[in-house]
Amino acid sequence: MSFAQFRADLKRSVDRRRLYARINALPDSTVRDELLAIALRHEDDHR
């Protein structure tokens, strides 16, 4: 694995954690649940 690929993977994982942290910071609601479902579905599609 090249350094550039390692760095891209690291940035992607940091961005993913930041996204989930922002979603989890929202108050409990159906919107939050739907955002979480969309994020998980998108993540599963790109694996």
mmCIF file as Biopython writes it, N, C-alpha, C and O atoms, coordinates in Angstrom:
data_model
#
loop_
_atom_site.group_PDB
_atom_site.id
_atom_site.type_symbol
_atom_site.label_atom_id
_atom_site.label_alt_id
_atom_site.label_comp_id
_atom_site.label_asym_id
_atom_site.label_entity_id
_atom_site.label_seq_id
_atom_site.pdbx_PDB_ins_code
_atom_site.Cartn_x
_atom_site.Cartn_y
_atom_site.Cartn_z
_atom_site.occupancy
_atom_site.B_iso_or_equiv
_atom_site.auth_seq_id
_atom_site.auth_asym_id
_atom_site.pdbx_PDB_model_num
ATOM 1   N N  . MET A ? 1  ? 0.855   -1.179 0.000  1.0 0.0 1  A 1 
ATOM 2   C CA . MET A ? 1  ? 0.000   0.000  0.000  1.0 0.0 1  A 1 
ATOM 3   C C  . MET A ? 1  ? 0.893   1.232  0.000  1.0 0.0 1  A 1 
ATOM 4   O O  . MET A ? 1  ? 1.817   1.355  0.805  1.0 0.0 1  A 1 
ATOM 5   N N  . SER A ? 2  ? 0.602   2.119  -0.901 1.0 0.0 2  A 1 
ATOM 6   C CA . SER A ? 2  ? 1.385   3.337  -0.975 1.0 0.0 2  A 1 
ATOM 7   C C  . SER A ? 2  ? 0.983   4.298  0.148  1.0 0.0 2  A 1 
ATOM 8   O O  . SER A ? 2  ? -0.071  4.166  0.769  1.0 0.0 2  A 1 
ATOM 9   N N  . PHE A ? 3  ? 1.844   5.237  0.372  1.0 0.0 3  A 1 
ATOM 10  C CA . PHE A ? 3  ? 1.560   6.232  1.398  1.0 0.0 3  A 1 
ATOM 11  C C  . PHE A ? 3  ? 0.320   7.043  1.036  1.0 0.0 3  A 1 
ATOM 12  O O  . PHE A ? 3  ? -0.481  7.382  1.907  1.0 0.0 3  A 1 
ATOM 13  N N  . ALA A ? 4  ? 0.163   7.352  -0.246 1.0 0.0 4  A 1 
ATOM 14  C CA . ALA A ? 4  ? -1.009  8.129  -0.684 1.0 0.0 4  A 1 
ATOM 15  C C  . ALA A ? 4  ? -2.296  7.358  -0.414 1.0 0.0 4  A 1 
ATOM 16  O O  . ALA A ? 4  ? -3.287  7.945  0.021  1.0 0.0 4  A 1 
ATOM 17  N N  . GLN A ? 5  ? -2.293  6.054  -0.665 1.0 0.0 5  A 1 
ATOM 18  C CA . GLN A ? 5  ? -3.475  5.234  -0.412 1.0 0.0 5  A 1 
ATOM 19  C C  . GLN A ? 5  ? -3.765  5.160  1.084  1.0 0.0 5  A 1 
ATOM 20  O O  . GLN A ? 5  ? -4.921  5.247  1.499  1.0 0.0 5  A 1 
ATOM 21  N N  . PHE A ? 6  ? -2.721  5.001  1.894  1.0 0.0 6  A 1 
ATOM 22  C CA . PHE A ? 6  ? -2.879  4.981  3.350  1.0 0.0 6  A 1 
ATOM 23  C C  . PHE A ? 6  ? -3.485  6.289  3.842  1.0 0.0 6  A 1 
ATOM 24  O O  . PHE A ? 6  ? -4.389  6.294  4.677  1.0 0.0 6  A 1 
ATOM 25  N N  . ARG A ? 7  ? -2.979  7.385  3.316  1.0 0.0 7  A 1 
ATOM 26  C CA . ARG A ? 7  ? -3.488  8.693  3.731  1.0 0.0 7  A 1 
ATOM 27  C C  . ARG A ? 7  ? -4.947  8.879  3.319  1.0 0.0 7  A 1 
ATOM 28  O O  . ARG A ? 7  ? -5.734  9.434  4.086  1.0 0.0 7  A 1 
ATOM 29  N N  . ALA A ? 8  ? -5.320  8.426  2.124  1.0 0.0 8  A 1 
ATOM 30  C CA . ALA A ? 8  ? -6.700  8.523  1.655  1.0 0.0 8  A 1 
ATOM 31  C C  . ALA A ? 8  ? -7.625  7.681  2.529  1.0 0.0 8  A 1 
ATOM 32  O O  . ALA A ? 8  ? -8.723  8.118  2.873  1.0 0.0 8  A 1 
ATOM 33  N N  . ASP A ? 9  ? -7.186  6.479  2.890  1.0 0.0 9  A 1 
ATOM 34  C CA . ASP A ? 9  ? -7.984  5.616  3.768  1.0 0.0 9  A 1 
ATOM 35  C C  . ASP A ? 9  ? -8.161  6.243  5.143  1.0 0.0 9  A 1 
ATOM 36  O O  . ASP A ? 9  ? -9.244  6.182  5.724  1.0 0.0 9  A 1 
ATOM 37  N N  . LEU A ? 10 ? -7.105  6.841  5.658  1.0 0.0 10 A 1 
ATOM 38  C CA . LEU A ? 10 ? -7.164  7.491  6.966  1.0 0.0 10 A 1 
ATOM 39  C C  . LEU A ? 10 ? -8.126  8.673  6.936  1.0 0.0 10 A 1 
ATOM 40  O O  . LEU A ? 10 ? -8.931  8.845  7.851  1.0 0.0 10 A 1 
ATOM 41  N N  . LYS A ? 11 ? -8.046  9.486  5.889  1.0 0.0 11 A 1 
ATOM 42  C CA . LYS A ? 11 ? -8.949  10.635 5.765  1.0 0.0 11 A 1 
ATOM 43  C C  . LYS A ? 11 ? -10.396 10.159 5.672  1.0 0.0 11 A 1 
ATOM 44  O O  . LYS A ? 11 ? -11.280 10.753 6.288  1.0 0.0 11 A 1 
ATOM 45  N N  . ARG A ? 12 ? -10.646 9.104  4.915  1.0 0.0 12 A 1 
ATOM 46  C CA . ARG A ? 12 ? -12.000 8.574  4.772  1.0 0.0 12 A 1 
ATOM 47  C C  . ARG A ? 12 ? -12.539 8.092  6.116  1.0 0.0 12 A 1 
ATOM 48  O O  . ARG A ? 12 ? -13.704 8.328  6.436  1.0 0.0 12 A 1 
ATOM 49  N N  . SER A ? 13 ? -11.700 7.417  6.906  1.0 0.0 13 A 1 
ATOM 50  C CA . SER A ? 13 ? -12.166 6.925  8.202  1.0 0.0 13 A 1 
ATOM 51  C C  . SER A ? 13 ? -12.422 8.076  9.181  1.0 0.0 13 A 1 
ATOM 52  O O  . SER A ? 13 ? -13.366 8.018  9.969  1.0 0.0 13 A 1 
ATOM 53  N N  . VAL A ? 14 ? -11.599 9.109  9.136  1.0 0.0 14 A 1 
ATOM 54  C CA . VAL A ? 14 ? -11.818 10.279 9.994  1.0 0.0 14 A 1 
ATOM 55  C C  . VAL A ? 14 ? -13.108 10.987 9.592  1.0 0.0 14 A 1 
ATOM 56  O O  . VAL A ? 14 ? -13.896 11.393 10.446 1.0 0.0 14 A 1 
ATOM 57  N N  . ASP A ? 15 ? -13.315 11.131 8.273  1.0 0.0 15 A 1 
ATOM 58  C CA . ASP A ? 15 ? -14.549 11.766 7.794  1.0 0.0 15 A 1 
ATOM 59  C C  . ASP A ? 15 ? -15.773 10.961 8.205  1.0 0.0 15 A 1 
ATOM 60  O O  . ASP A ? 15 ? -16.796 11.530 8.586  1.0 0.0 15 A 1 
ATOM 61  N N  . ARG A ? 16 ? -15.669 9.627  8.128  1.0 0.0 16 A 1 
ATOM 62  C CA . ARG A ? 16 ? -16.790 8.765  8.515  1.0 0.0 16 A 1 
ATOM 63  C C  . ARG A ? 16 ? -17.102 8.923  9.996  1.0 0.0 16 A 1 
ATOM 64  O O  . ARG A ? 16 ? -18.268 9.043  10.371 1.0 0.0 16 A 1 
ATOM 65  N N  . ARG A ? 17 ? -16.077 8.926  10.843 1.0 0.0 17 A 1 
ATOM 66  C CA . ARG A ? 17 ? -16.309 9.113  12.286 1.0 0.0 17 A 1 
ATOM 67  C C  . ARG A ? 17 ? -16.905 10.470 12.581 1.0 0.0 17 A 1 
ATOM 68  O O  . ARG A ? 17 ? -17.767 10.594 13.452 1.0 0.0 17 A 1 
ATOM 69  N N  . ARG A ? 18 ? -16.456 11.494 11.866 1.0 0.0 18 A 1 
ATOM 70  C CA . ARG A ? 18 ? -16.996 12.845 12.061 1.0 0.0 18 A 1 
ATOM 71  C C  . ARG A ? 18 ? -18.469 12.896 11.664 1.0 0.0 18 A 1 
ATOM 72  O O  . ARG A ? 18 ? -19.279 13.521 12.349 1.0 0.0 18 A 1 
ATOM 73  N N  . LEU A ? 19 ? -18.816 12.235 10.553 1.0 0.0 19 A 1 
ATOM 74  C CA . LEU A ? 19 ? -20.208 12.196 10.110 1.0 0.0 19 A 1 
ATOM 75  C C  . LEU A ? 19 ? -21.087 11.528 11.158 1.0 0.0 19 A 1 
ATOM 76  O O  . LEU A ? 19 ? -22.131 12.067 11.525 1.0 0.0 19 A 1 
ATOM 77  N N  . TYR A ? 20 ? -20.673 10.358 11.643 1.0 0.0 20 A 1 
ATOM 78  C CA . TYR A ? 20 ? -21.484 9.656  12.643 1.0 0.0 20 A 1 
ATOM 79  C C  . TYR A ? 20 ? -21.564 10.435 13.950 1.0 0.0 20 A 1 
ATOM 80  O O  . TYR A ? 20 ? -22.595 10.398 14.623 1.0 0.0 20 A 1 
ATOM 81  N N  . ALA A ? 21 ? -20.510 11.131 14.319 1.0 0.0 21 A 1 
ATOM 82  C CA . ALA A ? 21 ? -20.547 11.956 15.535 1.0 0.0 21 A 1 
ATOM 83  C C  . ALA A ? 21 ? -21.554 13.094 15.381 1.0 0.0 21 A 1 
ATOM 84  O O  . ALA A ? 21 ? -22.285 13.417 16.318 1.0 0.0 21 A 1 
ATOM 85  N N  . ARG A ? 22 ? -21.586 13.704 14.186 1.0 0.0 22 A 1 
ATOM 86  C CA . ARG A ? 22 ? -22.549 14.789 13.956 1.0 0.0 22 A 1 
ATOM 87  C C  . ARG A ? 22 ? -23.976 14.265 13.976 1.0 0.0 22 A 1 
ATOM 88  O O  . ARG A ? 22 ? -24.866 14.912 14.529 1.0 0.0 22 A 1 
ATOM 89  N N  . ILE A ? 23 ? -24.202 13.098 13.378 1.0 0.0 23 A 1 
ATOM 90  C CA . ILE A ? 23 ? -25.544 12.511 13.387 1.0 0.0 23 A 1 
ATOM 91  C C  . ILE A ? 23 ? -25.949 12.163 14.820 1.0 0.0 23 A 1 
ATOM 92  O O  . ILE A ? 23 ? -27.075 12.447 15.227 1.0 0.0 23 A 1 
ATOM 93  N N  . ASN A ? 24 ? -25.056 11.562 15.576 1.0 0.0 24 A 1 
ATOM 94  C CA . ASN A ? 24 ? -25.373 11.160 16.943 1.0 0.0 24 A 1 
ATOM 95  C C  . ASN A ? 24 ? -25.571 12.350 17.873 1.0 0.0 24 A 1 
ATOM 96  O O  . ASN A ? 24 ? -26.211 12.218 18.916 1.0 0.0 24 A 1 
ATOM 97  N N  . ALA A ? 25 ? -25.032 13.507 17.510 1.0 0.0 25 A 1 
ATOM 98  C CA . ALA A ? 25 ? -25.203 14.698 18.337 1.0 0.0 25 A 1 
ATOM 99  C C  . ALA A ? 25 ? -26.593 15.307 18.180 1.0 0.0 25 A 1 
ATOM 100 O O  . ALA A ? 25 ? -27.005 16.131 18.997 1.0 0.0 25 A 1 
ATOM 101 N N  . LEU A ? 26 ? -27.316 14.909 17.139 1.0 0.0 26 A 1 
ATOM 102 C CA . LEU A ? 26 ? -28.671 15.425 16.941 1.0 0.0 26 A 1 
ATOM 103 C C  . LEU A ? 26 ? -29.590 14.879 18.024 1.0 0.0 26 A 1 
ATOM 104 O O  . LEU A ? 26 ? -29.360 13.790 18.550 1.0 0.0 26 A 1 
ATOM 105 N N  . PRO A ? 27 ? -30.624 15.631 18.353 1.0 0.0 27 A 1 
ATOM 106 C CA . PRO A ? 27 ? -31.598 15.105 19.328 1.0 0.0 27 A 1 
ATOM 107 C C  . PRO A ? 27 ? -32.324 13.889 18.743 1.0 0.0 27 A 1 
ATOM 108 O O  . PRO A ? 27 ? -32.459 13.771 17.526 1.0 0.0 27 A 1 
ATOM 109 N N  . ASP A ? 28 ? -32.784 12.997 19.604 1.0 0.0 28 A 1 
ATOM 110 C CA . ASP A ? 28 ? -33.495 11.813 19.151 1.0 0.0 28 A 1 
ATOM 111 C C  . ASP A ? 28 ? -34.710 12.212 18.325 1.0 0.0 28 A 1 
ATOM 112 O O  . ASP A ? 28 ? -35.548 12.999 18.764 1.0 0.0 28 A 1 
ATOM 113 N N  . SER A ? 29 ? -34.788 11.665 17.144 1.0 0.0 29 A 1 
ATOM 114 C CA . SER A ? 29 ? -35.924 11.949 16.273 1.0 0.0 29 A 1 
ATOM 115 C C  . SER A ? 29 ? -35.901 10.974 15.111 1.0 0.0 29 A 1 
ATOM 116 O O  . SER A ? 29 ? -34.934 10.234 14.923 1.0 0.0 29 A 1 
ATOM 117 N N  . THR A ? 30 ? -36.959 10.979 14.347 1.0 0.0 30 A 1 
ATOM 118 C CA . THR A ? 30 ? -36.991 10.123 13.165 1.0 0.0 30 A 1 
ATOM 119 C C  . THR A ? 30 ? -36.020 10.627 12.107 1.0 0.0 30 A 1 
ATOM 120 O O  . THR A ? 30 ? -35.498 9.836  11.322 1.0 0.0 30 A 1 
ATOM 121 N N  . VAL A ? 31 ? -35.770 11.940 12.076 1.0 0.0 31 A 1 
ATOM 122 C CA . VAL A ? 31 ? -34.803 12.489 11.124 1.0 0.0 31 A 1 
ATOM 123 C C  . VAL A ? 31 ? -33.415 11.936 11.413 1.0 0.0 31 A 1 
ATOM 124 O O  . VAL A ? 31 ? -32.695 11.539 10.497 1.0 0.0 31 A 1 
ATOM 125 N N  . ARG A ? 32 ? -33.042 11.911 12.688 1.0 0.0 32 A 1 
ATOM 126 C CA . ARG A ? 32 ? -31.742 11.360 13.072 1.0 0.0 32 A 1 
ATOM 127 C C  . ARG A ? 32 ? -31.648 9.891  12.676 1.0 0.0 32 A 1 
ATOM 128 O O  . ARG A ? 32 ? -30.633 9.454  12.133 1.0 0.0 32 A 1 
ATOM 129 N N  . ASP A ? 33 ? -32.698 9.138  12.946 1.0 0.0 33 A 1 
ATOM 130 C CA . ASP A ? 33 ? -32.705 7.717  12.590 1.0 0.0 33 A 1 
ATOM 131 C C  . ASP A ? 33 ? -32.592 7.523  11.084 1.0 0.0 33 A 1 
ATOM 132 O O  . ASP A ? 33 ? -31.904 6.613  10.622 1.0 0.0 33 A 1 
ATOM 133 N N  . GLU A ? 34 ? -33.261 8.368  10.325 1.0 0.0 34 A 1 
ATOM 134 C CA . GLU A ? 34 ? -33.208 8.258  8.864  1.0 0.0 34 A 1 
ATOM 135 C C  . GLU A ? 34 ? -31.825 8.628  8.342  1.0 0.0 34 A 1 
ATOM 136 O O  . GLU A ? 34 ? -31.315 7.966  7.438  1.0 0.0 34 A 1 
ATOM 137 N N  . LEU A ? 35 ? -31.211 9.668  8.892  1.0 0.0 35 A 1 
ATOM 138 C CA . LEU A ? 35 ? -29.848 10.035 8.493  1.0 0.0 35 A 1 
ATOM 139 C C  . LEU A ? 35 ? -28.870 8.902  8.786  1.0 0.0 35 A 1 
ATOM 140 O O  . LEU A ? 35 ? -27.988 8.611  7.978  1.0 0.0 35 A 1 
ATOM 141 N N  . LEU A ? 36 ? -29.027 8.275  9.928  1.0 0.0 36 A 1 
ATOM 142 C CA . LEU A ? 36 ? -28.168 7.154  10.287 1.0 0.0 36 A 1 
ATOM 143 C C  . LEU A ? 36 ? -28.368 5.997  9.321  1.0 0.0 36 A 1 
ATOM 144 O O  . LEU A ? 36 ? -27.395 5.375  8.895  1.0 0.0 36 A 1 
ATOM 145 N N  . ALA A ? 37 ? -29.602 5.700  8.971  1.0 0.0 37 A 1 
ATOM 146 C CA . ALA A ? 37 ? -29.889 4.621  8.021  1.0 0.0 37 A 1 
ATOM 147 C C  . ALA A ? 37 ? -29.296 4.931  6.647  1.0 0.0 37 A 1 
ATOM 148 O O  . ALA A ? 37 ? -28.748 4.045  5.991  1.0 0.0 37 A 1 
ATOM 149 N N  . ILE A ? 38 ? -29.403 6.181  6.214  1.0 0.0 38 A 1 
ATOM 150 C CA . ILE A ? 38 ? -28.838 6.574  4.920  1.0 0.0 38 A 1 
ATOM 151 C C  . ILE A ? 38 ? -27.319 6.425  4.936  1.0 0.0 38 A 1 
ATOM 152 O O  . ILE A ? 38 ? -26.739 5.902  3.985  1.0 0.0 38 A 1 
ATOM 153 N N  . ALA A ? 39 ? -26.677 6.876  6.000  1.0 0.0 39 A 1 
ATOM 154 C CA . ALA A ? 39 ? -25.221 6.782  6.101  1.0 0.0 39 A 1 
ATOM 155 C C  . ALA A ? 39 ? -24.767 5.320  6.090  1.0 0.0 39 A 1 
ATOM 156 O O  . ALA A ? 39 ? -23.794 4.976  5.419  1.0 0.0 39 A 1 
ATOM 157 N N  . LEU A ? 40 ? -25.464 4.472  6.825  1.0 0.0 40 A 1 
ATOM 158 C CA . LEU A ? 40 ? -25.104 3.052  6.847  1.0 0.0 40 A 1 
ATOM 159 C C  . LEU A ? 40 ? -25.325 2.396  5.492  1.0 0.0 40 A 1 
ATOM 160 O O  . LEU A ? 40 ? -24.508 1.587  5.052  1.0 0.0 40 A 1 
ATOM 161 N N  . ARG A ? 41 ? -26.419 2.737  4.831  1.0 0.0 41 A 1 
ATOM 162 C CA . ARG A ? 41 ? -26.704 2.181  3.517  1.0 0.0 41 A 1 
ATOM 163 C C  . ARG A ? 41 ? -25.653 2.610  2.511  1.0 0.0 41 A 1 
ATOM 164 O O  . ARG A ? 41 ? -25.203 1.800  1.699  1.0 0.0 41 A 1 
ATOM 165 N N  . HIS A ? 42 ? -25.253 3.882  2.554  1.0 0.0 42 A 1 
ATOM 166 C CA . HIS A ? 42 ? -24.214 4.400  1.655  1.0 0.0 42 A 1 
ATOM 167 C C  . HIS A ? 42 ? -22.885 3.692  1.920  1.0 0.0 42 A 1 
ATOM 168 O O  . HIS A ? 42 ? -22.169 3.335  0.984  1.0 0.0 42 A 1 
ATOM 169 N N  . GLU A ? 43 ? -22.560 3.492  3.187  1.0 0.0 43 A 1 
ATOM 170 C CA . GLU A ? 43 ? -21.310 2.826  3.543  1.0 0.0 43 A 1 
ATOM 171 C C  . GLU A ? 43 ? -21.306 1.384  3.034  1.0 0.0 43 A 1 
ATOM 172 O O  . GLU A ? 43 ? -20.290 0.912  2.523  1.0 0.0 43 A 1 
ATOM 173 N N  . ASP A ? 44 ? -22.431 0.686  3.169  1.0 0.0 44 A 1 
ATOM 174 C CA . ASP A ? 44 ? -22.523 -0.691 2.696  1.0 0.0 44 A 1 
ATOM 175 C C  . ASP A ? 44 ? -22.403 -0.778 1.177  1.0 0.0 44 A 1 
ATOM 176 O O  . ASP A ? 44 ? -21.834 -1.736 0.654  1.0 0.0 44 A 1 
ATOM 177 N N  . ASP A ? 45 ? -22.935 0.217  0.465  1.0 0.0 45 A 1 
ATOM 178 C CA . ASP A ? 45 ? -22.862 0.224  -0.997 1.0 0.0 45 A 1 
ATOM 179 C C  . ASP A ? 45 ? -21.445 0.422  -1.513 1.0 0.0 45 A 1 
ATOM 180 O O  . ASP A ? 45 ? -21.119 -0.001 -2.622 1.0 0.0 45 A 1 
ATOM 181 N N  . HIS A ? 46 ? -20.602 1.068  -0.710 1.0 0.0 46 A 1 
ATOM 182 C CA . HIS A ? 46 ? -19.242 1.390  -1.161 1.0 0.0 46 A 1 
ATOM 183 C C  . HIS A ? 46 ? -18.179 0.482  -0.563 1.0 0.0 46 A 1 
ATOM 184 O O  . HIS A ? 46 ? -16.996 0.821  -0.593 1.0 0.0 46 A 1 
ATOM 185 N N  . ARG A ? 47 ? -18.559 -0.624 -0.042 1.0 0.0 47 A 1 
ATOM 186 C CA . ARG A ? 47 ? -17.565 -1.584 0.478  1.0 0.0 47 A 1 
ATOM 187 C C  . ARG A ? 47 ? -17.293 -2.654 -0.518 1.0 0.0 47 A 1 
ATOM 188 O O  . ARG A ? 47 ? -16.488 -3.548 -0.260 1.0 0.0 47 A 1 
#
